[in-house]
Structures are given as structure tokens and as C-alpha cells.
Amino acid sequence: MKSLALKDSIYKTELSHIIVILGFIILLCNKYANLLDIDSLHFMSGSITSLLGIMMIACIMLFQRKSLLYTIIFLLSLYSWSLTKDTTLVALVLFAATSKILKDRLLKVYLTMQSTVLVSCIILYFLSLYFKMLNVNLYTTGNRIRYTFFFLQPNNFGIQFAFTIICFIFISKLPLAASISILLFSSLFLYVFPNCITGCMMLIIYALLILCFNKIDFLKKELLHSTPYFIIAMGILIFGLYFTGKASLVGKIISGTFSYRFIGSVMAIRLYGVNLTGHYLDKLGEVLFVDGQWGTFWLDFAYIRVLVEFGIIGASIFAFIIIYSIRFLIRHQNYEHLILLIVVLFYGLSEWGAFSALTAFPLLYTVIPSSRIILCQKNNSFKGVAHFSPSPFLNRESTHLL
């Protein structure tokens, strides 16, 4: 009887993994249908496709017993999706509940799909430029010609490329020198062709972090512990200065495209305000007259977008998951994951993709501790838990739960 029950449990687990992975693939296909400038892909994009992907991933709720609190949080996030038409919060809640084994599988699926799409776009784009095979769009900013690689904007390509490289470095466990070389070469590629400065910065920041913290002494460790909170506080402070109109000095320092992130956040507060359940951001991309001037409304500053789009309830869920993850990683000295989280939080100062379920992948699926881990922490009787794998960048190994 025990053997049959065990086989049945294994069967259900494998079946749920397959369904979740298929749902994740559907969401990735929907993302690329929106990002790529290819008309034939547009039939895959839309709210119906998103709903199908989310419902398949939601089988986590059917195959695994969840607490009443988690069920309520899931229903709130699902309701938020119905209001905002944005899958970010509900996907975050669902994937936060997955096991480590499923997280690892999703990580490999993500890397495989991202690599296949991006490499195909790069090769076909250069062939089309050389042999005139297809119509190729070139994006011009000032005097600079930027390669789009069939994406709607070169920045879209650059961000997807940057986080794919970070994911590859994280999975491959290459020696430090090889990892640094790949990150710097990839950053140079992003600067020369799509001229995506944000993508370059993410790769360079990641390279500097894994280089500087290769050997962790007390001072470096304490600095690493406080960095995530410092990044969030810095972003909120700069926004506060813009919101109160006292950002003249800051504006000069971060003038140009970066400062527009904070200006857009101020426009969002003026247009929508903050409520409990959030808003559907129907005016994104429109030219609006706000505070006595015309401007295109974009809300790229991730921390304010969470508050405006998902409301106080959604922002509280985000904050709990992220802050708990930071504290968990610090407590268990998992510096490899903490470095990933710091990179994503830096990215949140510039782009909304930091909290997107399909862009800043390491934060959402790798860094966040599984609900089963949290349960195991509270119950020391659990046996057979996997350990943190030793980092290829950090000499210190950890034997804590993961």
C-alpha cells in the first residue's frame, strides 16, 4: 500500500511539473509575440493566451495542499490580474510556491527558450543585413544606428539578452575568469549593436559583484547584507524628490533617459493615485499634458509601478516576498543568490522588467525560497533536504537548507 501511494505521489508530482512547465512556455511565447516585430506571431499574444498559461501554472494549487492564507493570497493576485491585465503578481505568487526541483527545471526551460530565440534572431538578422534576405529595421537615436534584431525596440532585445547571459553564468558554474570574460564581451556586444545601456550596466554590475565578493571578509559581507535595502531606499528617495519638485540637483546628475523613469512615476501618481486593488494602466505610451507640460507616459520605475498598478494589497504581497527572500538569503549566507537579487533590484531603478515574471528570472524563480523550505525551517524533523550548492564565485560554502 505504501509503495502504491508513493508511486501515485510521484506520478502526480511529475504530472504537475509537466503542466506548469507547459504553462510557463505558453507565457514565454506570449511575451515574444508582443516583443518581436513579426506580424505572424501576433496571433499568439493576448489575454486569452495569458489566462491559459496562468491556469496551467495554477495546477500547483490542485496538486499540492496549500494553506488557507496562501489560497487567499492567490485569489487576491488572480483578482488583481483581472483588473490590471498584468500577469506579474499572480505569476510571482504561483512560482514562489514551487519546489526547488521545479524551479531548477523552469530555469533550464527559460535558458533554452531564451537562447534559442535570441541566437536565431541574431543570426537571421545579420544574414538579412548581408544578403538582403528580409526587411530589416534599424533604430536611430541621435546619430547612433541601433540594431533591433527583429524586436520592436533595441532595448527590448538588450534586456532579454542580458538576463539570459546572467542565467547562463548562474547555471553553468564556469570558473570566475571565464564568467567575467563572457559578461564583459556580452556587455560590449550590447553597447556596439543594440546600444542598450541598461543591459550593459546589468552585466557589468553582475561581473563586479561576483569579482569583488569572490573572497568574503566581514566588511564585504556586511556591505552585501545592506545593499538590497539601500537600493530600494535610494530609489524611493529619488522618487520623493521628483514628486515634491526638489530634484533639480539629482536631475542634473541623472539627466536624460534615466531621469524620465522618475518623471513617469510622478505622472502615474497624478493620473491614477494609489488605491487598495490597483489600476489598469490604460494610458501607457500616450502623449499627455500633466503638470503643465506634454510628455509620453511610461512607468518604468519598478517600485512605484508595483504600488500604482497593483495597489496597496499587491504591493504588500510583493514587499513580503522580496523582503523575506532577502532575510532568508542573508540568514543562510547564500551570497550567490543574494548577488542575483541585488542585480535585479538595481534593474528595478530603471525598468519594470525587474519584477516581470518573464524577464528578471533569477529573482522570481531562483532566489525566492520555496514554501516547502519555509515549512521545513519550522519543522526540524524533515529529512533529506538538498543543500546550497557551492558557488563558483564564492569560496565560502553553505550547508543550510535550500
N, C-alpha and C positions, 0 to 999 in steps of 0.2 A: 504493500500500500504506500509506504514511504517513497519507494522507487518510482511508482506511478505519479505520485504527487510532485516529486522533484522534476520528472520529465515534463509534466504538464506546466510547471512553473517556468522551466527553461524554454519551452515552446512559446508560451505567452510572452516572455521577455524578448525572444528573438523576433516574434511577430510584431510586437510594439516598436522595436528598433527599426524594422524594415518600413513600417508605416510612417514613423517620424522622419526617417531619412528621405523617403519619397516626398513627404510634405515640405521638407526643407529644400529639396531640389526644385519643387514647384515654385517656392518663393524666390529662389535664385533666378530661375527662368523668367519670372515676372519682373524681377529687378532689371535684368539685362534687356528685356523687351522695352523697358522705359528708358534705359541709358543709351542703347545703341541707336544710331541714326540709320536704321534699316526698316523700311516700311513693312516688309514681310513678317517681321517679328511682332508687330503691334497687336496681332490677334491674341497673343499670349498675355498681354497686360490687362489690368483692370481689377476691380474689386471682387469679381467672381473668382478669379484665379487666386487672389489673396485669401479669400474666405476658404477655398478648397484646401490651400496649403495649411492654414491655421487649424482647420478642423481635423486634418490628418495628424498634425503635431499634437493636437489636444487629446489624442488617444492615450497620452500619458495619464490623463485623468481617469481613463477607463481601466487600464491595465495595472495601475498602481494605486494603492489606497492612499488617499491624501486627507489631511486633517480638515476640519470644518473651516478653520481660519484660511488655509491655503485655497480652499474651494471658493470662499468669499472673495479673496484677492483676485483669483482667476476670473470670476464673474464680473468684478468691477473693471478689470482690464479689458474683458470682452465687450462690455458696455462702452468703454472708452473708445474702442476700435469702431464701434457702430457710429459714434459721434464724430470722431476725428478723421476716419478713413485711413488711419495710420496704424500699421501692424507692429510698430516698435515696442510698445508697452506689453501687449499680450504675448508677443514672441519672447520678450525678456523674461516674463513671469513663467512661461512654459519651459524654456530652456534652462532656467535656473533650477528647475525641479528634476532635470535629467541626471542620470547616474554618470560616474566618471567614465565608464566603458562607452556609453553612448556619446558623451562629449568627445572622446577620442575619435570615435567613428565619424562624427559630424565634422570634426576638424579636418580629417583626411578627405572627406567628400568635398568640403569647402575648398581645400587647396587644389584638389584635382579639377573641379569645375572652373575655378578662377584661372588656374594655369592654362587649361585648355582654351578657354575663351580669349584670354589676353594674348597668349602666344599666337593663336590663329589670327587675331586682329592685327598684331604687329607684322607678321609675315605677309599676310594678304595686302596690308596697307602699303608696305614697301614695294611689293611686286606690282601693285596697281600704279604706284607712282612711276616706277621704272618702265613697265611695259604698257602703260595706259590701258590696263585691263578693265578697270571700273572707275566710275566717277569718284574722285577723292576730294573731300572737303579740307580746306586749310583755314585755320582760325587765326585772325590777325588782331594783335593787341599792341597798339602804338606802332612801332617799327618792327615788331617781332612777329615772325610767322611761326605758328604753333601747330604741331601735328595732332589731329584729333583721334587717329586710329579707329575711325568709324563710330566714335562716341559723339554724343550731342555737343559736348564741350571737352576740351583737353584736360580740365581739372577733374572731370568725372573719371577719365581713364587714369590719371595720375594717382588718385586716391585708391582706386581699386588695385592698381599695380603695387603701390606702397605697402598696403596691408597684406597683399598676397606674398610679397617678399618677406615681411615680418613673420608671417605664418610659416613660410618655408624655413626660415632661420630657426624658429622655435621648434619645429618638428624634427628637422634634420640632425640636430645635435652636432654640428660641424665644429672643428677647432676654432678657437677665438679669432685667429688671424684670417682664416677663410671666411668667417662670418662678417668680420669688419670689411674685408675686401668686397664681398658681394653687396653689402649695404652701401658702400661708397660708390661703387660702379653703378648700381641701380639709381642712386641719387643723381649722379652725373647724367645718366640716360634721361631721367625725368626733367632735368634742367635744360638739356640740349634740345630735346624733341617736343614734348608737350609743354615745356616750360611751366611745370606745376610746382610752384614754390612750396606750397603746403606739404605736398608729398615728399619733396626733398628734405624739408625740415623734420618730418616724422622719421625718416630713415636715418638722418644724421643724429637726431636726439637718441634714437634707439641704439645706434652704434656707440655714442658717447657713454650712455648709461652702462651698457654691458662691458665697455672697456674700463671705465672708471671704477666699477664695483666688482672687478674680477677678484680682488682681494679686499675683503671687508674688514675694516677695523672698527672700533667703537664709534668714532666720529662719523665715518661714512654711513654706518648702519643707522645711527640716529637721524642723520640727514635724510636718508632714504625713507625712514618711517614718517617724517613730517612732510615730505614733498607732496603727496597726493592732496592733503588738506590745504597746503599752501597754494597749489594751482587753483583749486576751487575758490578759495578766498580771494585770490588775486583777480580772477575773472569777475566775481560778484562785485568787488570793489571798483574795478574799472567801469562796469556797467552802471553802478551807482553814481559815479562821477558824470557819465554821459547823461544819465536820467535827470540829474539835478542841474545840468548845464555848466558844470565846473570841471570840464575835461579839456580845457584849452591846452595845458601843458602836456597831458597824456596824449591828446590828439596829435600833437606835433611829433611826439616820439613814435607813435604807431600810425602815422598818417598813411593815407592811401587805402588800398583794398581792405586791410585788416581792421581799420577803424570803422568801416562800413558795417562790420559784424555787430558792433555795439550800437551804431545808429539804427540799424534794422530792429534791434531788440527794443529800443526806445519806441520806435514806430509801432511795434507789436503791442506794447503796453497801452499806448494811446488808442489803438484801434480796437483791441479786444478786451483789455483788462485781464484780471485773474479771477476765476471762479472755482467751484469745487470740482466740476467734472470735465472742464476743458472746452476747447473750441475746434471746429473745422476751419482751418486757415485758408479760406476761400480767396483771399486777396494776394496770395503769394505770386510774385512775378509781375504784378500790376504796377503801373506808374501812378502814384498817389500824391495828393497835396496834404502834407502833415507838418504841423508846427511852422507854418508859413513858408514852406519850400516843397518843391516837387522832387520826388525820388522813387526809384524802383524798390518795392518792398520785398526784401529777403530776410529770413530769420535763420541765420546760420549759427549763431552763438548758442551752443547746445544747452547750457544751463538755464537760460531764460526760456528757450523754446519748450523745454520739459514743463516748466511752470505754466506758460501761456497755453500750450496745446493740450496738455493732459490735466491741467487744473491742480488744485491742492492735493486731491486724493492720489492722482497719478504721480505727481512729483514726490509725494511721501513714499510711495512704493519704490520709485527709482532711488531715492535717498537711502532708504533702508537697505536695499540690496547692495548698493555701492559701498556705503559706509561699513556694513557688516563684512563685505569682502575685504576691504582694506584692513580692518581689525583682525580678521581671520588670518590673512597672509602675514601680517606683522607678528601676530602671536606665534605662528608656526614657522617663522623665519623663511618663508618661501619667497626669496628675493627675485627669482626668475619670473614668477608670475606678477610680483609687485612692480617690477620694471615694465612689464607689458601694460599694466593698469596705468602707470604714470604716463606712458606714451599716449594712451588713448585719452586720458584726462587733458593732456596738453592739446591734443587734436580738438577736444571739445571747445577750446577757446576760439577756434577758427571755423569749424564745420559741424553741422548737425549729424553727419555720419558717425561721429564718435559714439552715439547711443543707438545707431541703426543696427537692427538685428542682422543685417547682411553686409555691413561694411567693416566696422571695427570689431571683427570677430573675436580676437583674444579676450577682450573684456567680458563679452556676453556669454561665451560658452566655455572658455578655458579657465578664466580667472575666478569666476563666481563659484563658490563651493556648493556642491550638490546638497539637496535637502537631506539625503541619507547620511552624509558626513556629519551634518549638524546633529542628527539624531544619534549617531554613533558617539559623538563627543559627550552626549548626555548619558550614554549607557556604555560603561566600560566593559560590559560583558560581550560586546560584539567582537567576533574573531575574524581573522583572515582579511583585514583591510590592507589595501595596497599602500605603499609608502610614496612620499615625494621622490620623483626620480632626480638624481643628482644633476645639477645644472652644468652645461658645458662651459659656462662663463664664470661661475662662482665656485670657488674651491671648497666652500663650506657645504656639507651635505646635511640633509634633514631627515629625521626618521619619524616625522609626525604624520598624522592621518591625512589622506587625500582621497 
